[in-house]
Amino acid sequence: MIRSLNVALDKPANQTDTAGGSDPSFAVDGNTSTCSETASSAAAEWMLDLTNYYVIEEVSIHTGMT
């Protein structure tokens, strides 16, 4: 059995703008009750520095947090 590893956990994250008191680090803190939120902008960006090179086989993005 192959075990998956969250290589994004607690890595440095940034975003172009924030909304609702959000912080970009909330998206990679491992807590499913927190999230990162950007202001409604077509140019909004969220960035993550994995601090190393990895072969990425799966990416999971969850939306619709209210």
Secondary structure, DSSP 8 states (H G I E B T S, - for coil): ------TTTT--EEES---TT--GGGGGSS-TT------S-TT--EEE--SS--------------
